[in-house]
Amino acid sequence: MDILIAGVGGQGTLLASRVLGKYALKKNLDVKLSEVHGMAQRGGSVITFVRFGDKVNSPIIDEKGADIILAFEKLEALRYAHYLADGGKIIYSTQEIMPMPVVTGAAKYPDDIESRLPNAVGIDAMDKALKAGNSKAANSVMLGALTTIMGLDKAVMEEALTESVPEKLVQLNLKAFEYGCEM
């Protein structure tokens, strides 16, 4: 399975990729991760590639090679849609984070993103993260949605999530994960 995770710096894309990596290892699969940080500290685009299966030779996903694009922001889903394989699926958060060119007035945030995304499912991850207790748990909501949509082993994913977050945040993230699974 080839998963591209896209988001904006600070949204937890790297944590999500590590959780998926732990999940794959727990399922006795070969796994490779690759991270591209970009201008993450300034709210820029961040992508990670997660590849797992019986044998994975490279961590890089080619264009038209992603089975899943898990995007934590709408524009990031559109930005990386060209990576989606035929028959693949985009799972994206409906959250909108304005990039610097929009903030400065040099560009306009597209208002037709949903209509331009192929085979896509929008999730209001921010709403569910806030309901769980913290906006930063939106990545756990997205992992829950991915788990249900892709038919992944929920118990193993919960275990991977529990091992990946600080102990004081485990219950919050598990609650957010459960909201994602229900969506």
Biotite code that builds the C-alpha atoms (Angstrom):
import biotite.structure as struc

atoms = struc.array([
    struc.Atom([0.000, 0.000, 0.000], chain_id="A", res_id=1, res_name="MET", atom_name="CA", element="C"),
    struc.Atom([1.352, 3.392, -0.978], chain_id="A", res_id=2, res_name="ASP", atom_name="CA", element="C"),
    struc.Atom([0.085, 6.333, 1.077], chain_id="A", res_id=3, res_name="ILE", atom_name="CA", element="C"),
    struc.Atom([1.018, 9.977, 0.550], chain_id="A", res_id=4, res_name="LEU", atom_name="CA", element="C"),
    struc.Atom([0.291, 12.153, 3.580], chain_id="A", res_id=5, res_name="ILE", atom_name="CA", element="C"),
    struc.Atom([0.092, 15.881, 2.850], chain_id="A", res_id=6, res_name="ALA", atom_name="CA", element="C"),
    struc.Atom([-0.417, 18.802, 5.163], chain_id="A", res_id=7, res_name="GLY", atom_name="CA", element="C"),
    struc.Atom([0.870, 22.087, 6.440], chain_id="A", res_id=8, res_name="VAL", atom_name="CA", element="C"),
    struc.Atom([3.670, 22.388, 8.986], chain_id="A", res_id=9, res_name="GLY", atom_name="CA", element="C"),
    struc.Atom([2.375, 21.688, 12.488], chain_id="A", res_id=10, res_name="GLY", atom_name="CA", element="C"),
    struc.Atom([-0.569, 19.503, 11.477], chain_id="A", res_id=11, res_name="GLN", atom_name="CA", element="C"),
    struc.Atom([1.034, 16.226, 12.500], chain_id="A", res_id=12, res_name="GLY", atom_name="CA", element="C"),
    struc.Atom([1.818, 14.662, 9.132], chain_id="A", res_id=13, res_name="THR", atom_name="CA", element="C"),
    struc.Atom([5.106, 13.271, 10.451], chain_id="A", res_id=14, res_name="LEU", atom_name="CA", element="C"),
    struc.Atom([3.405, 11.743, 13.486], chain_id="A", res_id=15, res_name="LEU", atom_name="CA", element="C"),
    struc.Atom([0.751, 10.178, 11.256], chain_id="A", res_id=16, res_name="ALA", atom_name="CA", element="C"),
    struc.Atom([3.430, 8.623, 9.048], chain_id="A", res_id=17, res_name="SER", atom_name="CA", element="C"),
    struc.Atom([5.177, 7.180, 12.109], chain_id="A", res_id=18, res_name="ARG", atom_name="CA", element="C"),
    struc.Atom([1.900, 5.708, 13.370], chain_id="A", res_id=19, res_name="VAL", atom_name="CA", element="C"),
    struc.Atom([1.320, 4.063, 9.986], chain_id="A", res_id=20, res_name="LEU", atom_name="CA", element="C"),
    struc.Atom([4.895, 2.792, 10.007], chain_id="A", res_id=21, res_name="GLY", atom_name="CA", element="C"),
    struc.Atom([4.387, 1.205, 13.443], chain_id="A", res_id=22, res_name="LYS", atom_name="CA", element="C"),
    struc.Atom([1.098, -0.255, 12.228], chain_id="A", res_id=23, res_name="TYR", atom_name="CA", element="C"),
    struc.Atom([2.855, -1.926, 9.282], chain_id="A", res_id=24, res_name="ALA", atom_name="CA", element="C"),
    struc.Atom([5.619, -3.314, 11.496], chain_id="A", res_id=25, res_name="LEU", atom_name="CA", element="C"),
    struc.Atom([3.043, -4.726, 13.918], chain_id="A", res_id=26, res_name="LYS", atom_name="CA", element="C"),
    struc.Atom([1.408, -6.465, 10.937], chain_id="A", res_id=27, res_name="LYS", atom_name="CA", element="C"),
    struc.Atom([4.833, -7.952, 10.042], chain_id="A", res_id=28, res_name="ASN", atom_name="CA", element="C"),
    struc.Atom([5.026, -5.974, 6.812], chain_id="A", res_id=29, res_name="LEU", atom_name="CA", element="C"),
    struc.Atom([8.040, -4.358, 5.225], chain_id="A", res_id=30, res_name="ASP", atom_name="CA", element="C"),
    struc.Atom([7.712, -0.575, 5.520], chain_id="A", res_id=31, res_name="VAL", atom_name="CA", element="C"),
    struc.Atom([9.576, 2.440, 4.181], chain_id="A", res_id=32, res_name="LYS", atom_name="CA", element="C"),
    struc.Atom([8.960, 6.103, 5.099], chain_id="A", res_id=33, res_name="LEU", atom_name="CA", element="C"),
    struc.Atom([10.189, 9.271, 3.424], chain_id="A", res_id=34, res_name="SER", atom_name="CA", element="C"),
    struc.Atom([9.631, 12.824, 4.661], chain_id="A", res_id=35, res_name="GLU", atom_name="CA", element="C"),
    struc.Atom([9.778, 16.088, 2.740], chain_id="A", res_id=36, res_name="VAL", atom_name="CA", element="C"),
    struc.Atom([9.568, 18.992, 5.186], chain_id="A", res_id=37, res_name="HIS", atom_name="CA", element="C"),
    struc.Atom([9.681, 21.987, 2.835], chain_id="A", res_id=38, res_name="GLY", atom_name="CA", element="C"),
    struc.Atom([8.993, 25.214, 4.736], chain_id="A", res_id=39, res_name="MET", atom_name="CA", element="C"),
    struc.Atom([7.197, 23.365, 7.510], chain_id="A", res_id=40, res_name="ALA", atom_name="CA", element="C"),
    struc.Atom([8.187, 25.789, 10.243], chain_id="A", res_id=41, res_name="GLN", atom_name="CA", element="C"),
    struc.Atom([6.596, 28.638, 8.316], chain_id="A", res_id=42, res_name="ARG", atom_name="CA", element="C"),
    struc.Atom([3.299, 26.920, 7.600], chain_id="A", res_id=43, res_name="GLY", atom_name="CA", element="C"),
    struc.Atom([4.522, 25.458, 4.333], chain_id="A", res_id=44, res_name="GLY", atom_name="CA", element="C"),
    struc.Atom([3.684, 22.180, 2.694], chain_id="A", res_id=45, res_name="SER", atom_name="CA", element="C"),
    struc.Atom([4.837, 18.924, 4.275], chain_id="A", res_id=46, res_name="VAL", atom_name="CA", element="C"),
    struc.Atom([4.496, 15.526, 2.643], chain_id="A", res_id=47, res_name="ILE", atom_name="CA", element="C"),
    struc.Atom([5.455, 12.051, 3.733], chain_id="A", res_id=48, res_name="THR", atom_name="CA", element="C"),
    struc.Atom([5.419, 8.808, 1.822], chain_id="A", res_id=49, res_name="PHE", atom_name="CA", element="C"),
    struc.Atom([4.465, 5.605, 3.623], chain_id="A", res_id=50, res_name="VAL", atom_name="CA", element="C"),
    struc.Atom([4.867, 2.368, 1.704], chain_id="A", res_id=51, res_name="ARG", atom_name="CA", element="C"),
    struc.Atom([4.196, -1.056, 3.167], chain_id="A", res_id=52, res_name="PHE", atom_name="CA", element="C"),
    struc.Atom([3.712, -4.597, 1.905], chain_id="A", res_id=53, res_name="GLY", atom_name="CA", element="C"),
    struc.Atom([5.505, -7.919, 1.669], chain_id="A", res_id=54, res_name="ASP", atom_name="CA", element="C"),
    struc.Atom([8.619, -6.280, 0.185], chain_id="A", res_id=55, res_name="LYS", atom_name="CA", element="C"),
    struc.Atom([9.202, -2.548, -0.318], chain_id="A", res_id=56, res_name="VAL", atom_name="CA", element="C"),
    struc.Atom([12.350, -1.475, -2.164], chain_id="A", res_id=57, res_name="ASN", atom_name="CA", element="C"),
    struc.Atom([12.066, 2.304, -2.060], chain_id="A", res_id=58, res_name="SER", atom_name="CA", element="C"),
    struc.Atom([10.398, 4.871, 0.205], chain_id="A", res_id=59, res_name="PRO", atom_name="CA", element="C"),
    struc.Atom([9.490, 7.141, -2.735], chain_id="A", res_id=60, res_name="ILE", atom_name="CA", element="C"),
    struc.Atom([6.063, 7.156, -4.375], chain_id="A", res_id=61, res_name="ILE", atom_name="CA", element="C"),
    struc.Atom([6.054, 8.163, -8.028], chain_id="A", res_id=62, res_name="ASP", atom_name="CA", element="C"),
    struc.Atom([3.406, 10.366, -9.622], chain_id="A", res_id=63, res_name="GLU", atom_name="CA", element="C"),
    struc.Atom([0.241, 8.318, -10.266], chain_id="A", res_id=64, res_name="LYS", atom_name="CA", element="C"),
    struc.Atom([1.523, 5.796, -7.695], chain_id="A", res_id=65, res_name="GLY", atom_name="CA", element="C"),
    struc.Atom([-0.348, 6.562, -4.450], chain_id="A", res_id=66, res_name="ALA", atom_name="CA", element="C"),
    struc.Atom([-3.171, 4.224, -3.475], chain_id="A", res_id=67, res_name="ASP", atom_name="CA", element="C"),
    struc.Atom([-4.231, 6.791, -0.878], chain_id="A", res_id=68, res_name="ILE", atom_name="CA", element="C"),
    struc.Atom([-3.644, 10.481, -0.423], chain_id="A", res_id=69, res_name="ILE", atom_name="CA", element="C"),
    struc.Atom([-4.367, 11.452, 3.164], chain_id="A", res_id=70, res_name="LEU", atom_name="CA", element="C"),
    struc.Atom([-4.489, 15.263, 3.160], chain_id="A", res_id=71, res_name="ALA", atom_name="CA", element="C"),
    struc.Atom([-4.845, 17.294, 6.339], chain_id="A", res_id=72, res_name="PHE", atom_name="CA", element="C"),
    struc.Atom([-5.918, 20.412, 4.415], chain_id="A", res_id=73, res_name="GLU", atom_name="CA", element="C"),
    struc.Atom([-7.997, 20.886, 1.234], chain_id="A", res_id=74, res_name="LYS", atom_name="CA", element="C"),
    struc.Atom([-5.470, 22.777, -0.869], chain_id="A", res_id=75, res_name="LEU", atom_name="CA", element="C"),
    struc.Atom([-2.778, 20.223, 0.011], chain_id="A", res_id=76, res_name="GLU", atom_name="CA", element="C"),
    struc.Atom([-5.074, 17.496, -1.356], chain_id="A", res_id=77, res_name="ALA", atom_name="CA", element="C"),
    struc.Atom([-5.294, 19.382, -4.649], chain_id="A", res_id=78, res_name="LEU", atom_name="CA", element="C"),
    struc.Atom([-1.567, 20.184, -4.687], chain_id="A", res_id=79, res_name="ARG", atom_name="CA", element="C"),
    struc.Atom([-0.650, 16.467, -4.614], chain_id="A", res_id=80, res_name="TYR", atom_name="CA", element="C"),
    struc.Atom([-3.630, 14.938, -6.471], chain_id="A", res_id=81, res_name="ALA", atom_name="CA", element="C"),
    struc.Atom([-1.362, 14.129, -9.429], chain_id="A", res_id=82, res_name="HIS", atom_name="CA", element="C"),
    struc.Atom([0.226, 11.438, -7.238], chain_id="A", res_id=83, res_name="TYR", atom_name="CA", element="C"),
    struc.Atom([-3.042, 9.490, -7.042], chain_id="A", res_id=84, res_name="LEU", atom_name="CA", element="C"),
    struc.Atom([-3.032, 6.152, -8.867], chain_id="A", res_id=85, res_name="ALA", atom_name="CA", element="C"),
    struc.Atom([-5.923, 5.191, -11.092], chain_id="A", res_id=86, res_name="ASP", atom_name="CA", element="C"),
    struc.Atom([-8.526, 3.727, -8.751], chain_id="A", res_id=87, res_name="GLY", atom_name="CA", element="C"),
    struc.Atom([-6.901, 5.397, -5.718], chain_id="A", res_id=88, res_name="GLY", atom_name="CA", element="C"),
    struc.Atom([-8.709, 7.464, -3.100], chain_id="A", res_id=89, res_name="LYS", atom_name="CA", element="C"),
    struc.Atom([-8.169, 10.887, -1.560], chain_id="A", res_id=90, res_name="ILE", atom_name="CA", element="C"),
    struc.Atom([-9.225, 11.343, 2.055], chain_id="A", res_id=91, res_name="ILE", atom_name="CA", element="C"),
    struc.Atom([-8.959, 15.004, 2.979], chain_id="A", res_id=92, res_name="TYR", atom_name="CA", element="C"),
    struc.Atom([-9.746, 17.306, 5.861], chain_id="A", res_id=93, res_name="SER", atom_name="CA", element="C"),
    struc.Atom([-12.109, 20.105, 4.886], chain_id="A", res_id=94, res_name="THR", atom_name="CA", element="C"),
    struc.Atom([-9.975, 22.543, 6.869], chain_id="A", res_id=95, res_name="GLN", atom_name="CA", element="C"),
    struc.Atom([-8.644, 25.559, 4.970], chain_id="A", res_id=96, res_name="GLU", atom_name="CA", element="C"),
    struc.Atom([-5.304, 27.061, 5.964], chain_id="A", res_id=97, res_name="ILE", atom_name="CA", element="C"),
    struc.Atom([-4.393, 30.123, 3.952], chain_id="A", res_id=98, res_name="MET", atom_name="CA", element="C"),
    struc.Atom([-0.913, 29.945, 2.391], chain_id="A", res_id=99, res_name="PRO", atom_name="CA", element="C"),
    struc.Atom([1.290, 33.037, 2.506], chain_id="A", res_id=100, res_name="MET", atom_name="CA", element="C"),
    struc.Atom([0.452, 34.236, -1.059], chain_id="A", res_id=101, res_name="PRO", atom_name="CA", element="C"),
    struc.Atom([-3.246, 34.262, -0.079], chain_id="A", res_id=102, res_name="VAL", atom_name="CA", element="C"),
    struc.Atom([-2.541, 36.000, 3.227], chain_id="A", res_id=103, res_name="VAL", atom_name="CA", element="C"),
    struc.Atom([-0.572, 38.743, 1.451], chain_id="A", res_id=104, res_name="THR", atom_name="CA", element="C"),
    struc.Atom([-3.225, 39.174, -1.242], chain_id="A", res_id=105, res_name="GLY", atom_name="CA", element="C"),
    struc.Atom([-0.994, 37.949, -4.075], chain_id="A", res_id=106, res_name="ALA", atom_name="CA", element="C"),
    struc.Atom([-3.246, 34.938, -4.741], chain_id="A", res_id=107, res_name="ALA", atom_name="CA", element="C"),
    struc.Atom([-6.775, 33.713, -4.054], chain_id="A", res_id=108, res_name="LYS", atom_name="CA", element="C"),
    struc.Atom([-7.645, 30.494, -2.242], chain_id="A", res_id=109, res_name="TYR", atom_name="CA", element="C"),
    struc.Atom([-9.436, 28.297, -4.821], chain_id="A", res_id=110, res_name="PRO", atom_name="CA", element="C"),
    struc.Atom([-13.158, 27.935, -4.173], chain_id="A", res_id=111, res_name="ASP", atom_name="CA", element="C"),
    struc.Atom([-13.637, 24.873, -6.379], chain_id="A", res_id=112, res_name="ASP", atom_name="CA", element="C"),
    struc.Atom([-11.211, 22.416, -4.780], chain_id="A", res_id=113, res_name="ILE", atom_name="CA", element="C"),
    struc.Atom([-13.749, 19.680, -4.020], chain_id="A", res_id=114, res_name="GLU", atom_name="CA", element="C"),
    struc.Atom([-14.898, 19.528, -7.652], chain_id="A", res_id=115, res_name="SER", atom_name="CA", element="C"),
    struc.Atom([-11.286, 19.120, -8.815], chain_id="A", res_id=116, res_name="ARG", atom_name="CA", element="C"),
    struc.Atom([-10.412, 16.191, -6.537], chain_id="A", res_id=117, res_name="LEU", atom_name="CA", element="C"),
    struc.Atom([-10.852, 12.734, -8.073], chain_id="A", res_id=118, res_name="PRO", atom_name="CA", element="C"),
    struc.Atom([-12.406, 9.954, -5.968], chain_id="A", res_id=119, res_name="ASN", atom_name="CA", element="C"),
    struc.Atom([-12.279, 12.039, -2.793], chain_id="A", res_id=120, res_name="ALA", atom_name="CA", element="C"),
    struc.Atom([-13.881, 11.908, 0.652], chain_id="A", res_id=121, res_name="VAL", atom_name="CA", element="C"),
    struc.Atom([-13.974, 15.082, 2.756], chain_id="A", res_id=122, res_name="GLY", atom_name="CA", element="C"),
    struc.Atom([-13.770, 14.808, 6.560], chain_id="A", res_id=123, res_name="ILE", atom_name="CA", element="C"),
    struc.Atom([-14.406, 17.642, 9.023], chain_id="A", res_id=124, res_name="ASP", atom_name="CA", element="C"),
    struc.Atom([-11.440, 16.527, 11.122], chain_id="A", res_id=125, res_name="ALA", atom_name="CA", element="C"),
    struc.Atom([-11.073, 19.843, 12.926], chain_id="A", res_id=126, res_name="MET", atom_name="CA", element="C"),
    struc.Atom([-14.626, 19.693, 14.309], chain_id="A", res_id=127, res_name="ASP", atom_name="CA", element="C"),
    struc.Atom([-14.087, 16.164, 15.637], chain_id="A", res_id=128, res_name="LYS", atom_name="CA", element="C"),
    struc.Atom([-10.638, 17.014, 17.048], chain_id="A", res_id=129, res_name="ALA", atom_name="CA", element="C"),
    struc.Atom([-12.142, 19.948, 18.964], chain_id="A", res_id=130, res_name="LEU", atom_name="CA", element="C"),
    struc.Atom([-14.929, 17.662, 20.178], chain_id="A", res_id=131, res_name="LYS", atom_name="CA", element="C"),
    struc.Atom([-12.221, 15.248, 21.424], chain_id="A", res_id=132, res_name="ALA", atom_name="CA", element="C"),
    struc.Atom([-10.551, 18.128, 23.280], chain_id="A", res_id=133, res_name="GLY", atom_name="CA", element="C"),
    struc.Atom([-7.758, 19.594, 21.119], chain_id="A", res_id=134, res_name="ASN", atom_name="CA", element="C"),
    struc.Atom([-7.441, 20.828, 17.525], chain_id="A", res_id=135, res_name="SER", atom_name="CA", element="C"),
    struc.Atom([-4.012, 19.181, 17.270], chain_id="A", res_id=136, res_name="LYS", atom_name="CA", element="C"),
    struc.Atom([-5.693, 15.762, 17.341], chain_id="A", res_id=137, res_name="ALA", atom_name="CA", element="C"),
    struc.Atom([-7.098, 16.264, 13.823], chain_id="A", res_id=138, res_name="ALA", atom_name="CA", element="C"),
    struc.Atom([-4.382, 13.935, 12.520], chain_id="A", res_id=139, res_name="ASN", atom_name="CA", element="C"),
    struc.Atom([-5.753, 11.163, 14.761], chain_id="A", res_id=140, res_name="SER", atom_name="CA", element="C"),
    struc.Atom([-9.243, 11.817, 13.379], chain_id="A", res_id=141, res_name="VAL", atom_name="CA", element="C"),
    struc.Atom([-7.820, 11.406, 9.869], chain_id="A", res_id=142, res_name="MET", atom_name="CA", element="C"),
    struc.Atom([-6.061, 8.169, 10.847], chain_id="A", res_id=143, res_name="LEU", atom_name="CA", element="C"),
    struc.Atom([-9.380, 6.859, 12.173], chain_id="A", res_id=144, res_name="GLY", atom_name="CA", element="C"),
    struc.Atom([-11.134, 7.713, 8.909], chain_id="A", res_id=145, res_name="ALA", atom_name="CA", element="C"),
    struc.Atom([-8.331, 6.045, 6.931], chain_id="A", res_id=146, res_name="LEU", atom_name="CA", element="C"),
    struc.Atom([-8.581, 2.928, 9.110], chain_id="A", res_id=147, res_name="THR", atom_name="CA", element="C"),
    struc.Atom([-12.297, 2.538, 8.460], chain_id="A", res_id=148, res_name="THR", atom_name="CA", element="C"),
    struc.Atom([-12.268, 3.489, 4.769], chain_id="A", res_id=149, res_name="ILE", atom_name="CA", element="C"),
    struc.Atom([-9.351, 1.157, 3.986], chain_id="A", res_id=150, res_name="MET", atom_name="CA", element="C"),
    struc.Atom([-10.489, -1.660, 6.267], chain_id="A", res_id=151, res_name="GLY", atom_name="CA", element="C"),
    struc.Atom([-7.287, -1.617, 8.312], chain_id="A", res_id=152, res_name="LEU", atom_name="CA", element="C"),
    struc.Atom([-7.026, -3.457, 11.630], chain_id="A", res_id=153, res_name="ASP", atom_name="CA", element="C"),
    struc.Atom([-8.455, -0.968, 14.137], chain_id="A", res_id=154, res_name="LYS", atom_name="CA", element="C"),
    struc.Atom([-6.978, -2.588, 17.260], chain_id="A", res_id=155, res_name="ALA", atom_name="CA", element="C"),
    struc.Atom([-3.486, -2.629, 15.762], chain_id="A", res_id=156, res_name="VAL", atom_name="CA", element="C"),
    struc.Atom([-3.815, 0.997, 14.636], chain_id="A", res_id=157, res_name="MET", atom_name="CA", element="C"),
    struc.Atom([-4.924, 2.020, 18.145], chain_id="A", res_id=158, res_name="GLU", atom_name="CA", element="C"),
    struc.Atom([-1.887, 0.223, 19.557], chain_id="A", res_id=159, res_name="GLU", atom_name="CA", element="C"),
    struc.Atom([0.438, 2.011, 17.110], chain_id="A", res_id=160, res_name="ALA", atom_name="CA", element="C"),
    struc.Atom([-1.161, 5.360, 17.960], chain_id="A", res_id=161, res_name="LEU", atom_name="CA", element="C"),
    struc.Atom([-0.881, 4.724, 21.712], chain_id="A", res_id=162, res_name="THR", atom_name="CA", element="C"),
    struc.Atom([2.840, 3.959, 21.348], chain_id="A", res_id=163, res_name="GLU", atom_name="CA", element="C"),
    struc.Atom([3.457, 7.070, 19.216], chain_id="A", res_id=164, res_name="SER", atom_name="CA", element="C"),
    struc.Atom([2.033, 9.872, 21.352], chain_id="A", res_id=165, res_name="VAL", atom_name="CA", element="C"),
    struc.Atom([3.077, 11.053, 24.830], chain_id="A", res_id=166, res_name="PRO", atom_name="CA", element="C"),
    struc.Atom([1.275, 9.182, 27.605], chain_id="A", res_id=167, res_name="GLU", atom_name="CA", element="C"),
    struc.Atom([-0.608, 12.290, 28.740], chain_id="A", res_id=168, res_name="LYS", atom_name="CA", element="C"),
    struc.Atom([-2.145, 12.628, 25.243], chain_id="A", res_id=169, res_name="LEU", atom_name="CA", element="C"),
    struc.Atom([-3.093, 8.996, 24.635], chain_id="A", res_id=170, res_name="VAL", atom_name="CA", element="C"),
    struc.Atom([-6.755, 9.231, 25.713], chain_id="A", res_id=171, res_name="GLN", atom_name="CA", element="C"),
    struc.Atom([-7.322, 12.445, 23.768], chain_id="A", res_id=172, res_name="LEU", atom_name="CA", element="C"),
    struc.Atom([-5.856, 10.930, 20.597], chain_id="A", res_id=173, res_name="ASN", atom_name="CA", element="C"),
    struc.Atom([-7.745, 7.662, 21.004], chain_id="A", res_id=174, res_name="LEU", atom_name="CA", element="C"),
    struc.Atom([-10.998, 9.624, 21.354], chain_id="A", res_id=175, res_name="LYS", atom_name="CA", element="C"),
    struc.Atom([-10.177, 11.625, 18.208], chain_id="A", res_id=176, res_name="ALA", atom_name="CA", element="C"),
    struc.Atom([-9.234, 8.399, 16.405], chain_id="A", res_id=177, res_name="PHE", atom_name="CA", element="C"),
    struc.Atom([-12.590, 6.874, 17.364], chain_id="A", res_id=178, res_name="GLU", atom_name="CA", element="C"),
    struc.Atom([-14.447, 9.917, 16.004], chain_id="A", res_id=179, res_name="TYR", atom_name="CA", element="C"),
    struc.Atom([-12.563, 9.451, 12.738], chain_id="A", res_id=180, res_name="GLY", atom_name="CA", element="C"),
    struc.Atom([-13.475, 5.776, 12.599], chain_id="A", res_id=181, res_name="CYS", atom_name="CA", element="C"),
    struc.Atom([-17.154, 6.677, 13.049], chain_id="A", res_id=182, res_name="GLU", atom_name="CA", element="C"),
    struc.Atom([-17.091, 9.221, 10.229], chain_id="A", res_id=183, res_name="MET", atom_name="CA", element="C"),
])
